[in-house]
Amino acid sequence: MRFLRFVARLFGWLLTPIVASAASFFGAAGGAMIAGSISNPMTGLITSAVSALIAAVVVTWFWLQWLRRRPEVRHVLGVDETGAPEAFIPEIEEAPNTSGEPAGRREGDAG
């Protein structure tokens, strides 16, 4: 069971880059179909690359917007709002007060 949970988390962590890669592939394929009617090969190649970039950015933006609105999906996939794995997000803790002074006011503070 732990192995299946690990595989599901790994899949969730890789899902955002897979979505972006698939979008860029389909964008490039669409751009190549458009580029077939262009007589200059360099212009056709640029058309394909630009359409891949546009498709990847748009689909990734929609994917991240969907992740931000669906906390249950984020929980299942083990990612945060940005699609980053939760396991690699560092916890920010406040440093303990070792100076012996009360918290909030320190020597040299104005006030």
Contact map, one row per residue, 1 for C-alpha under 8 A:
111110000000000000000000000000000000000000000000000000000000000000000000000000000000000000000000000000000000000
111111000000000000000000000000000000000000000000000000000000000000000000000000000000000000000000000000000000000
111111100000000000000000000000000000000000000000000000000000000000000000000000000000000000000000000000000000000
111111110000000000000000000000000000000000000000000000000000000000000000000000000000000000000000000000000000000
111111111000000000000000000000000000000000000000000000000000000000000000000000000000000000000000000000000000000
011111111100000000000000000000000000000000000000000000000000000000000000000000000000000000000000000000000000000
001111111110000000000000000000000000000000000000000000000000000000000000000000000000000000000000000000000000000
000111111111000000000000000000000000000000000000000000000000000000000000000010000000000000000000000000000000000
000011111111100000000000000000000000000000000000000000000000000000000000000111000000000000000000000000000000000
000001111111110000000000000000000000000000000000000000000000000000000000000000000000000000000000000000000000000
000000111111111000000000000000000000000000000000000000000000000000000000000010000000000000000000000000000000000
000000011111111100000000000000000000000000000000000000000000000000000000000111100000000000000000000000000000000
000000001111111100000000000000000000000000000000000000000000000000000000000011100011100000000000000000000000000
000000000111111111000000000000000000000000000000000000000000000000000000000000000000000000000000000000000000000
000000000011111111100000000000000000000000000000000000000000000000000000000000000000000000000000000000000000000
000000000001111111110000000000000000000000000000000000000001001000000000000000000010000000000000000000000000000
000000000000011111111000000000000000000000000000000000000000000000000000000000000000000000000000000000000000000
000000000000011111111100000000000000000000000000000000000000000000000000000000000000000000000000000000000000000
000000000000001111111110000000000000000000000000000000000011001000000000000000000000000000000000000000000000000
000000000000000111111111000000000000000000000000000000011011000000000000000000000000000000000000000000000000000
000000000000000011111111100000000000000000000000000000010000000000000000000000000000000000000000000000000000000
000000000000000001111111110000000000000000000000000000010000000000000000000000000000000000000000000000000000000
000000000000000000111111111000000000000000000000000100110011000000000000000000000000000000000000000000000000000
000000000000000000011111111100000000000000000000001111110000000000000000000000000000000000000000000000000000000
000000000000000000001111111110000000000000000000000100000000000000000000000000000000000000000000000000000000000
000000000000000000000111111111000000000000000000000100100000000000000000000000000000000000000000000000000000000
000000000000000000000011111111100000000000000001001111110000000000000000000000000000000000000000000000000000000
000000000000000000000001111111110000000000000001111100000000000000000000000000000000000000000000000000000000000
000000000000000000000000111111111000000000000001000100000000000000000000000000000000000000000000000000000000000
000000000000000000000000011111111100000000000001001000000000000000000000000000000000000000000000000000000000000
000000000000000000000000001111111110000000010011111100000000000000000000000000000000000000000000000000000000000
000000000000000000000000000111111111000000011011000000000000000000000000000000000000000000000000000000000000000
000000000000000000000000000011111111100000000000000000000000000000000000000000000000000000000000000000000000000
000000000000000000000000000001111111110000010011000000000000000000000000000000000000000000000000000000000000000
000000000000000000000000000000111111110000111011000000000000000000000000000000000000000000000000000000000000000
000000000000000000000000000000011111111000010000000000000000000000000000000000000000000000000000000000000000000
000000000000000000000000000000001111111000000000000000000000000000000000000000000000000000000000000000000000000
000000000000000000000000000000000111111110110000000000000000000000000000000000000000000000000000000000000000000
000000000000000000000000000000000001111110010000000000000000000000000000000000000000000000000000000000000000000
000000000000000000000000000000000000011111110000000000000000000000000000000000000000000000000000000000000000000
000000000000000000000000000000000000011111111000000000000000000000000000000000000000000000000000000000000000000
000000000000000000000000000000000000000111111100000000000000000000000000000000000000000000000000000000000000000
000000000000000000000000000000000010010111111110000000000000000000000000000000000000000000000000000000000000000
000000000000000000000000000000110111011111111111000000000000000000000000000000000000000000000000000000000000000
000000000000000000000000000000010010000011111111100000000000000000000000000000000000000000000000000000000000000
000000000000000000000000000000000000000001111111110000000000000000000000000000000000000000000000000000000000000
000000000000000000000000000000110110000000111111111000000000000000000000000000000000000000000000000000000000000
000000000000000000000000001111110110000000011111111100000000000000000000000000000000000000000000000000000000000
000000000000000000000000000100100000000000001111111110000000000000000000000000000000000000000000000000000000000
000000000000000000000000000100100000000000000111111111000000000000000000000000000000000000000000000000000000000
000000000000000000000001001101100000000000000011111111100000000000000000000000000000000000000000000000000000000
000000000000000000000011111110100000000000000001111111110000000000000000000000000000000000000000000000000000000
000000000000000000000001001000000000000000000000111111111000000000000000000000000000000000000000000000000000000
000000000000000000000001001000000000000000000000011111111100000000000000000000000000000000000000000000000000000
000000000000000000000011011000000000000000000000001111111110000000000000000000000000000000000000000000000000000
000000000000000000011111001000000000000000000000000111111111000000000000000000000000000000000000000000000000000
000000000000000000010000000000000000000000000000000011111111100000000000000000000000000000000000000000000000000
000000000000000000000000000000000000000000000000000001111111110000000000000000000000000000000000000000000000000
000000000000000000110010000000000000000000000000000000111111111000000000000000000000000000000000000000000000000
000000000000000100110010000000000000000000000000000000011111111100000000000000000000000000000000000000000000000
000000000000000000000000000000000000000000000000000000001111111110000000000000000000000000000000000000000000000
000000000000000000000000000000000000000000000000000000000111111111000000000000000000000000000000000000000000000
000000000000000100100000000000000000000000000000000000000011111111100000000000000000000000000000000000000000000
000000000000000000000000000000000000000000000000000000000001111111110000000000001110000000000000000000000000000
000000000000000000000000000000000000000000000000000000000000111111111000000000000000000000000000000000000000000
000000000000000000000000000000000000000000000000000000000000011111111100000000000000000000000000000000000000000
000000000000000000000000000000000000000000000000000000000000001111111110110000001110000000000000000000000000000
000000000000000000000000000000000000000000000000000000000000000111111110010000001100000000000000000000000000000
000000000000000000000000000000000000000000000000000000000000000011111110000000000000000000000000000000000000000
000000000000000000000000000000000000000000000000000000000000000001111111110000000000000000000000000000000000000
000000000000000000000000000000000000000000000000000000000000000000111111111000000000000000000000000000000000000
000000000000000000000000000000000000000000000000000000000000000000000111111100000000000000000000000000000000000
000000000000000000000000000000000000000000000000000000000000000000100111111110000000000000000000000000000000000
000000000000000000000000000000000000000000000000000000000000000000110111111111111010000000000000000000000000000
000000000000000000000000000000000000000000000000000000000000000000000011111111110000000000000000000000000000000
000000001001000000000000000000000000000000000000000000000000000000000001111111000000000000000000000000000000000
000000011011100000000000000000000000000000000000000000000000000000000000111111100000000000000000000000000000000
000000001001100000000000000000000000000000000000000000000000000000000000011111110000111000000000000000000000000
000000000001100000000000000000000000000000000000000000000000000000000000011011111111110000000000000000000000000
000000000000000000000000000000000000000000000000000000000000000000000000011001111111110000000000000000000000000
000000000000000000000000000000000000000000000000000000000000000100110000010000111111000000000000000000000000000
000000000000000000000000000000000000000000000000000000000000000100110000000000111111000000000000000000000000000
000000000000100100000000000000000000000000000000000000000000000100100000010000111111100000000000000000000000000
000000000000100000000000000000000000000000000000000000000000000000000000000000111111110110000000000000000000000
000000000000100000000000000000000000000000000000000000000000000000000000000001110011111110000000000000000000000
000000000000000000000000000000000000000000000000000000000000000000000000000001110001111110000000000000000000000
000000000000000000000000000000000000000000000000000000000000000000000000000001000000111110000000000000000000000
000000000000000000000000000000000000000000000000000000000000000000000000000000000001111111000000000000000000000
000000000000000000000000000000000000000000000000000000000000000000000000000000000001111111100000000000000000000
000000000000000000000000000000000000000000000000000000000000000000000000000000000000000111110000000000000000000
000000000000000000000000000000000000000000000000000000000000000000000000000000000000000011111000000000000000000
000000000000000000000000000000000000000000000000000000000000000000000000000000000000000001111100000000000000000
000000000000000000000000000000000000000000000000000000000000000000000000000000000000000000111110000000000000000
000000000000000000000000000000000000000000000000000000000000000000000000000000000000000000011111000000000000000
000000000000000000000000000000000000000000000000000000000000000000000000000000000000000000001111100000000000000
000000000000000000000000000000000000000000000000000000000000000000000000000000000000000000000111110000000000000
000000000000000000000000000000000000000000000000000000000000000000000000000000000000000000000011111110100000000
000000000000000000000000000000000000000000000000000000000000000000000000000000000000000000000001111110000000000
000000000000000000000000000000000000000000000000000000000000000000000000000000000000000000000000111110000000000
000000000000000000000000000000000000000000000000000000000000000000000000000000000000000000000000111111000000000
000000000000000000000000000000000000000000000000000000000000000000000000000000000000000000000000111111101100000
000000000000000000000000000000000000000000000000000000000000000000000000000000000000000000000000000111111100000
000000000000000000000000000000000000000000000000000000000000000000000000000000000000000000000000100011111100000
000000000000000000000000000000000000000000000000000000000000000000000000000000000000000000000000000001111100000
000000000000000000000000000000000000000000000000000000000000000000000000000000000000000000000000000011111110100
000000000000000000000000000000000000000000000000000000000000000000000000000000000000000000000000000011111111100
000000000000000000000000000000000000000000000000000000000000000000000000000000000000000000000000000000001111100
000000000000000000000000000000000000000000000000000000000000000000000000000000000000000000000000000000000111110
000000000000000000000000000000000000000000000000000000000000000000000000000000000000000000000000000000001111111
000000000000000000000000000000000000000000000000000000000000000000000000000000000000000000000000000000000001111
000000000000000000000000000000000000000000000000000000000000000000000000000000000000000000000000000000000000111
